Amino acid sequence: MADAVTGRSWRIARGPGAFAHARDLARQTLESWSWPHDRIEVVVLLVSELVTNAHRHAGTDAWLHLKPTADGVRLTVRDASPEQPAQRTPDLEADVGGFGLHILDHLATRWGVETHTDGKHIWAQVPSSTASPR
């Protein structure tokens, strides 16, 4: 297992319990890096959203990577689809979602999508404190 310098990576296979497993891995890792609880919850929410999107919209397993940075953590979720994510208008009455990229845009200081031969990588930078500039 990698350390707090290079980060940690996991394959999150599709199936029952996958989202909870991804959240638990992120939470345990950040706790081992002595992150504040409130900031851990931000990363856990983003991990859940991105892994959910990979499974539901790309239809593939997800690969989660957490890497410490000077001011926080960079989380990356890869899926095997080259299709770019599309921001949708959330519809509370139809219960069809559409919140994921809005949440990402609000909680991450920066985020982006990179296309690779193995699919796409959606990454987000999250500061380890709320005092970090946005």
N, C-alpha and C positions, 0 to 999 in steps of 0.2 A: 504494500500500500504506500502511496506517495505521502510526502510530508507537507508541512505548512509552507514550504517554499515553492514546490512545483504544483501543488494542488492535489485533488483527488478526483477520480473518474469512475463512473459506473454505467453499465448497460441497464436500462430500465425496460424490461420486456413487457409487452402488452399482456394484459390479463388482470384477473381480480387482485386487488390490493396494490396495484402498481403505483398509483398516485400517493397512497399513504407511505409506501416504501421509499419513494423519492423524497417525500417530505422528511421522513425519519433520517435518511442519510444526510440530507442537508443540515438538519437540526443538530445531529450528533457531531458532524464535522465542525460546524461553527462553534458549538459548545467546547469542543476540544481545542479550538483556537482562542478560547476565552472571549467570545463576542458577547456584547450586551443582549439580554433577552429580547428587548423590543426590536432590535435590528435583525436578530435571527428570524423573528416572525415575518419581517418584510421579505427576506430572502426565501423563506419557506413558501410564502404566498406566490412569489414569482416562479419558483421552481415548479410548484403545483400547476400554475397556469401554463407554463411552457411545455411541460411534459404532457399535460392534458391535450394541448394543441397538437403536439407531435403525434400522439396516439389517435386522436379523433380526426384531425384534418389531413395529416400526411398518411395515416394508416400504417405506420411503421413503429418499430421499437424506437426508443429514445436513448440517447447517450448523454449523460449529465456530467459536467465538469465544473468544479469549483476551484478557483485559483486566487490566492491572496494577492492583493495589490497594495501599493503604498498607502492608499486611503480607504481600503475596503476589500471587496471581493468582486471578481468577475465570474459570473455564472454563464455557462454556455450549455445549450441543449441542441443536440444535433438529431436530425431525422434523415431518412433516406430519400425524401422527396425533394426535387428541385423547385417545386412550386412555391412561390413567394407567399408569405402571409398577407392577408388583406384585412385592413381595419374595417370592422362592420359597425353599424349603428346598433347599440344594444336595444333590445325590445323586451321590456319587463313583462308585458302582458302575454307575449307569445312564448316566453321562457326558452328562447333559442340561443342564449349566450350573447357573444359579441363584446364582452368586457375585457378579454385578455390583453389585447394590445393597448387599450386605454389604461389599464392598471399598470402595465409595464411602463408606459409613457409617464405616468404620474410618480411611480415609486423609484425608478432607476434614474441615476444622474445622466447616463448615456445608454443607448442600446442600438443594436443594428442587426442586420442579416447579411451573412456571407454565403455565397454559393460556392460549393466545392464539388469535386467529382463524386464524393460519397453522399451528396445531398446538400442540405442547407444547415448552417449553424446560426442560431439566434442567440445573441449574447446580451448581457446587461451588466452594467457597473453599478454596484450598490455600496454606498459609504458605510463605514463601521460606526459612525456617529451621526446624529441628526444635525450637528454643527457643521458638517461638511458642506461646502458651497455647491449649489446646483447649477 
